[in-house]
């Protein structure tokens, strides 16, 4: 029974959080530019939206794990680790965005 609940919750989160990002339902980010910089910007914009959805989902799951831990130190540790690794992931993503901007400025010269 728990397996079915996990599958249903996973599909629910996927359809409610990830699907709008994948189909660009929030804001069209496709540019008609054919140059390399335009393509790089399209890819990074798409990845940023996907990353934001996954990060929010990870923090929601970690918060849910923390709230439902009921004093169980193992569950609290898992939730804390999930938040910690989520923060590390956000920092790495921000640094990678800086690298993309640096490469773009070196290629364009602005």
VEXKOL-66918 format. One record per residue: residue in one letter; x, y, z of N, C-alpha, C in turn. Coordinates in Angstrom, 3 decimals. Example, Ala and Ser with C-alpha at 12.3 -4.5 7.8 and 13.67 -1.06 7.14 Angstrom:
<recs>
REC / A / 13.190 / -5.690 / 7.800 / 12.300 / -4.500 / 7.800 / 13.200 / -3.300 / 7.800
REC / S / 12.850 / -2.250 / 7.080 / 13.670 / -1.060 / 7.140 / 12.900 / 0.030 / 7.870
</recs>
This chain:
<recs>
REC / X / 0.825 / -1.195 / 0.000 / 0.000 / 0.000 / 0.000 / 0.869 / 1.259 / 0.000
REC / X / 1.958 / 1.247 / 0.766 / 2.847 / 2.405 / 0.817 / 3.477 / 2.666 / -0.542
REC / X / 3.756 / 1.613 / -1.271 / 4.344 / 1.754 / -2.596 / 3.395 / 2.503 / -3.529
REC / X / 2.117 / 2.162 / -3.472 / 1.128 / 2.837 / -4.309 / 1.005 / 4.305 / -3.928
REC / X / 1.055 / 4.606 / -2.639 / 0.958 / 5.987 / -2.187 / 2.163 / 6.798 / -2.659
REC / X / 3.346 / 6.206 / -2.605 / 4.535 / 6.914 / -3.068 / 4.458 / 7.188 / -4.560
REC / X / 3.974 / 6.231 / -5.319 / 3.841 / 6.414 / -6.760 / 2.838 / 7.515 / -7.066
REC / X / 1.708 / 7.497 / -6.365 / 0.677 / 8.510 / -6.589 / 1.189 / 9.895 / -6.213
REC / X / 1.874 / 10.020 / -5.069 / 2.411 / 11.318 / -4.660 / 3.485 / 11.809 / -5.624
REC / X / 4.327 / 10.902 / -6.104 / 5.358 / 11.277 / -7.064 / 4.734 / 11.788 / -8.353
REC / X / 3.742 / 11.087 / -8.860 / 3.075 / 11.523 / -10.078 / 2.344 / 12.850 / -9.868
REC / X / 1.728 / 13.015 / -8.713 / 1.034 / 14.259 / -8.410 / 1.995 / 15.440 / -8.400
REC / X / 3.128 / 15.276 / -7.704 / 4.125 / 16.336 / -7.680 / 4.674 / 16.601 / -9.074
REC / X / 4.902 / 15.550 / -9.846 / 5.430 / 15.721 / -11.196 / 4.475 / 16.541 / -12.043
REC / X / 3.204 / 16.186 / -12.020 / 2.255 / 16.890 / -12.861 / 1.965 / 18.302 / -12.387
REC / X / 2.023 / 18.546 / -11.081 / 1.712 / 19.873 / -10.568 / 2.899 / 20.830 / -10.572
REC / X / 4.116 / 20.296 / -10.447 / 5.282 / 21.154 / -10.309 / 6.163 / 21.132 / -11.556
REC / X / 6.466 / 19.966 / -12.051 / 7.439 / 19.848 / -13.127 / 6.820 / 20.074 / -14.506
REC / X / 5.637 / 19.576 / -14.740 / 5.042 / 19.640 / -16.076 / 4.895 / 21.073 / -16.602
REC / X / 4.425 / 22.048 / -15.818 / 4.339 / 23.409 / -16.371 / 5.689 / 23.959 / -16.807
REC / X / 6.737 / 23.576 / -16.102 / 8.062 / 24.040 / -16.477 / 8.493 / 23.395 / -17.792
REC / X / 8.212 / 22.114 / -17.937 / 8.637 / 21.400 / -19.133 / 7.912 / 21.871 / -20.385
REC / X / 6.682 / 22.285 / -20.245 / 5.926 / 22.734 / -21.429 / 5.912 / 24.253 / -21.543
REC / X / 6.710 / 24.924 / -20.720 / 6.838 / 26.372 / -20.759 / 5.494 / 27.077 / -20.590
REC / X / 4.642 / 26.551 / -19.725 / 3.317 / 27.129 / -19.544 / 3.376 / 28.432 / -18.749
REC / X / 4.462 / 28.659 / -18.038 / 4.527 / 29.853 / -17.218 / 4.919 / 31.085 / -18.025
REC / X / 5.925 / 30.956 / -18.839 / 6.413 / 32.098 / -19.599 / 7.244 / 31.560 / -20.755
REC / X / 6.919 / 31.923 / -21.970 / 7.712 / 31.391 / -23.080 / 9.135 / 31.936 / -23.035
REC / X / 10.108 / 31.049 / -23.077 / 11.502 / 31.478 / -23.021 / 12.248 / 31.141 / -24.302
REC / X / 11.543 / 30.613 / -25.286 / 12.201 / 30.240 / -26.524 / 12.441 / 31.497 / -27.348
REC / X / 13.677 / 31.705 / -27.708 / 14.055 / 32.839 / -28.529 / 14.322 / 32.327 / -29.941
REC / X / 14.075 / 33.152 / -30.915 / 14.274 / 32.716 / -32.293 / 15.694 / 32.959 / -32.771
REC / X / 16.575 / 33.406 / -31.881 / 17.950 / 33.668 / -32.280 / 18.672 / 32.390 / -32.679
REC / X / 19.402 / 32.481 / -33.772 / 20.115 / 31.314 / -34.262 / 21.577 / 31.309 / -33.853
REC / X / 22.015 / 32.337 / -33.152 / 23.419 / 32.382 / -32.778 / 23.683 / 31.511 / -31.549
REC / X / 24.934 / 31.281 / -31.287 / 25.340 / 30.395 / -30.189 / 24.906 / 30.967 / -28.845
REC / X / 25.042 / 32.259 / -28.668 / 24.663 / 32.884 / -27.393 / 23.167 / 32.724 / -27.146
REC / X / 22.351 / 32.878 / -28.183 / 20.909 / 32.693 / -28.029 / 20.563 / 31.268 / -27.628
REC / X / 21.241 / 30.311 / -28.225 / 20.999 / 28.907 / -27.881 / 21.429 / 28.629 / -26.451
REC / X / 22.584 / 29.159 / -26.050 / 23.056 / 28.963 / -24.670 / 22.078 / 29.596 / -23.692
REC / X / 21.576 / 30.786 / -23.999 / 20.597 / 31.438 / -23.122 / 19.310 / 30.632 / -23.019
REC / X / 18.848 / 30.069 / -24.130 / 17.644 / 29.236 / -24.095 / 17.838 / 28.021 / -23.196
REC / X / 18.970 / 27.365 / -23.338 / 19.234 / 26.164 / -22.540 / 19.343 / 26.513 / -21.068
REC / X / 20.085 / 27.587 / -20.746 / 20.239 / 27.936 / -19.331 / 18.923 / 28.404 / -18.715
REC / X / 18.120 / 29.131 / -19.475 / 16.808 / 29.538 / -18.952 / 15.937 / 28.331 / -18.667
REC / X / 15.930 / 27.365 / -19.556 / 15.144 / 26.155 / -19.362 / 15.654 / 25.372 / -18.151
REC / X / 16.965 / 25.232 / -18.033 / 17.533 / 24.499 / -16.897 / 17.268 / 25.213 / -15.576
REC / X / 17.290 / 26.552 / -15.592 / 17.008 / 27.293 / -14.366 / 15.575 / 27.069 / -13.887
REC / X / 14.653 / 27.033 / -14.807 / 13.256 / 26.805 / -14.425 / 13.070 / 25.385 / -13.896
REC / X / 13.712 / 24.432 / -14.541 / 13.646 / 23.054 / -14.064 / 14.297 / 22.932 / -12.693
REC / X / 15.455 / 23.561 / -12.520 / 16.142 / 23.524 / -11.234 / 15.294 / 24.155 / -10.135
REC / X / 14.657 / 25.268 / -10.418 / 13.835 / 25.934 / -9.411 / 12.692 / 25.034 / -8.964
REC / X / 12.068 / 24.338 / -9.906 / 10.970 / 23.432 / -9.552 / 11.475 / 22.276 / -8.697
REC / X / 12.618 / 21.712 / -9.057 / 13.169 / 20.595 / -8.296 / 13.614 / 21.056 / -6.907
REC / X / 14.201 / 22.241 / -6.814 / 14.643 / 22.752 / -5.515 / 13.460 / 22.980 / -4.582
REC / X / 12.404 / 23.578 / -5.100 / 11.208 / 23.797 / -4.277 / 10.636 / 22.460 / -3.824
REC / X / 10.587 / 21.505 / -4.725 / 10.074 / 20.183 / -4.385 / 10.934 / 19.516 / -3.315
REC / X / 12.243 / 19.627 / -3.431 / 13.144 / 19.020 / -2.444 / 12.960 / 19.657 / -1.074
REC / X / 12.844 / 20.975 / -1.029 / 12.649 / 21.641 / 0.263 / 11.272 / 21.321 / 0.854
REC / X / 10.266 / 21.165 / 0.021 / 8.948 / 20.762 / 0.523 / 8.985 / 19.351 / 1.111
REC / X / 9.658 / 18.454 / 0.433 / 9.768 / 17.080 / 0.940 / 10.554 / 17.063 / 2.246
REC / X / 11.645 / 17.828 / 2.316 / 12.435 / 17.889 / 3.546 / 11.610 / 18.464 / 4.699
REC / X / 10.841 / 19.503 / 4.420 / 9.980 / 20.065 / 5.465 / 8.923 / 19.080 / 5.914
REC / X / 8.348 / 18.358 / 4.969 / 7.355 / 17.343 / 5.314 / 7.989 / 16.241 / 6.161
REC / X / 9.203 / 15.826 / 5.789 / 9.902 / 14.797 / 6.568 / 10.181 / 15.293 / 7.985
REC / X / 10.554 / 16.553 / 8.111 / 10.851 / 17.115 / 9.427 / 9.599 / 17.210 / 10.289
REC / X / 8.505 / 17.637 / 9.695 / 7.257 / 17.796 / 10.449 / 6.711 / 16.441 / 10.887
REC / X / 6.831 / 15.441 / 10.034 / 6.284 / 14.123 / 10.352 / 7.274 / 13.218 / 11.081
REC / X / 8.418 / 13.739 / 11.496 / 9.418 / 12.919 / 12.173 / 8.948 / 12.447 / 13.549
REC / X / 8.137 / 13.220 / 14.205 / 7.579 / 12.876 / 15.516 / 8.661 / 12.521 / 16.531
REC / X / 9.759 / 13.277 / 16.503 / 10.815 / 13.067 / 17.479 / 11.804 / 11.970 / 17.134
REC / X / 11.620 / 11.280 / 16.033 / 12.544 / 10.230 / 15.610 / 13.827 / 10.883 / 15.095
REC / X / 14.925 / 10.637 / 15.803 / 16.173 / 11.328 / 15.472 / 16.696 / 10.943 / 14.084
REC / X / 16.441 / 9.715 / 13.632 / 16.892 / 9.323 / 12.294 / 16.179 / 10.120 / 11.209
REC / X / 14.867 / 10.283 / 11.359 / 14.106 / 11.041 / 10.371 / 14.484 / 12.525 / 10.397
REC / X / 14.722 / 13.054 / 11.584 / 15.136 / 14.451 / 11.696 / 16.493 / 14.653 / 11.037
REC / X / 17.409 / 13.700 / 11.244 / 18.724 / 13.781 / 10.611 / 18.607 / 13.721 / 9.092
REC / X / 17.739 / 12.831 / 8.594 / 17.540 / 12.744 / 7.142 / 16.985 / 14.050 / 6.584
REC / X / 16.025 / 14.639 / 7.296 / 15.439 / 15.898 / 6.838 / 16.475 / 17.021 / 6.867
REC / X / 17.273 / 17.082 / 7.934 / 18.313 / 18.107 / 8.019 / 19.350 / 17.941 / 6.912
REC / X / 19.725 / 16.689 / 6.637 / 20.683 / 16.440 / 5.559 / 20.102 / 16.825 / 4.205
REC / X / 18.813 / 16.574 / 4.016 / 18.181 / 16.935 / 2.751 / 18.182 / 18.450 / 2.565
REC / X / 17.906 / 19.184 / 3.623 / 17.944 / 20.650 / 3.548 / 19.375 / 21.119 / 3.293
REC / X / 20.335 / 20.531 / 4.001 / 21.739 / 20.920 / 3.839 / 22.212 / 20.679 / 2.405
REC / X / 21.912 / 19.504 / 1.856 / 22.335 / 19.205 / 0.494 / 21.547 / 20.024 / -0.524
REC / X / 20.327 / 20.380 / -0.192 / 19.564 / 21.269 / -1.057 / 20.182 / 22.654 / -1.130
REC / X / 20.629 / 23.152 / 0.003 / 21.293 / 24.462 / 0.028 / 22.604 / 24.400 / -0.753
REC / X / 23.352 / 23.307 / -0.582 / 24.592 / 23.141 / -1.344 / 24.286 / 23.116 / -2.841
REC / X / 23.207 / 22.454 / -3.228 / 22.824 / 22.409 / -4.630 / 22.464 / 23.780 / -5.172
REC / X / 21.770 / 24.583 / -4.374 / 21.411 / 25.939 / -4.799 / 22.674 / 26.778 / -4.982
REC / X / 23.625 / 26.650 / -4.066 / 24.873 / 27.411 / -4.179 / 25.642 / 26.997 / -5.435
REC / X / 25.728 / 25.694 / -5.693 / 26.422 / 25.217 / -6.894 / 25.720 / 25.723 / -8.151
REC / X / 24.400 / 25.731 / -8.153 / 23.661 / 26.226 / -9.317 / 23.912 / 27.715 / -9.527
REC / X / 23.961 / 28.478 / -8.453 / 24.242 / 29.906 / -8.590 / 25.656 / 30.146 / -9.119
REC / X / 26.615 / 29.349 / -8.631 / 27.972 / 29.475 / -9.138 / 28.055 / 29.091 / -10.611
REC / X / 27.302 / 28.070 / -11.000 / 27.319 / 27.668 / -12.412 / 26.706 / 28.748 / -13.291
REC / X / 25.705 / 29.448 / -12.787 / 25.130 / 30.558 / -13.551 / 26.166 / 31.663 / -13.729
REC / X / 26.973 / 31.887 / -12.710 / 28.048 / 32.870 / -12.835 / 29.066 / 32.469 / -13.888
REC / X / 29.376 / 31.187 / -13.954 / 30.315 / 30.702 / -14.968 / 29.731 / 30.877 / -16.361
REC / X / 28.445 / 30.587 / -16.521 / 27.797 / 30.767 / -17.825 / 27.839 / 32.241 / -18.229
REC / X / 27.559 / 33.138 / -17.305 / 27.603 / 34.567 / -17.611 / 29.020 / 35.008 / -17.957
REC / X / 30.013 / 34.450 / -17.271 / 31.408 / 34.788 / -17.551 / 31.802 / 34.348 / -18.958
REC / X / 31.455 / 33.125 / -19.314 / 31.771 / 32.624 / -20.652 / 31.036 / 33.441 / -21.712
REC / X / 29.794 / 33.768 / -21.445 / 29.030 / 34.580 / -22.394 / 29.665 / 35.953 / -22.578
REC / X / 30.093 / 36.576 / -21.496 / 30.719 / 37.901 / -21.620 / 32.066 / 37.806 / -22.327
REC / X / 32.783 / 36.709 / -22.160 / 34.051 / 36.540 / -22.872 / 33.829 / 36.326 / -24.365
REC / X / 32.752 / 35.604 / -24.719 / 32.473 / 35.349 / -26.127 / 31.936 / 36.586 / -26.837
REC / X / 31.067 / 37.319 / -26.171 / 30.438 / 38.477 / -26.788 / 31.328 / 39.713 / -26.659
REC / X / 31.991 / 39.840 / -25.528 / 32.876 / 40.976 / -25.323 / 32.206 / 42.164 / -24.678
REC / X / 31.023 / 41.994 / -24.122 / 30.305 / 43.097 / -23.458 / 30.732 / 43.216 / -22.034
</recs>
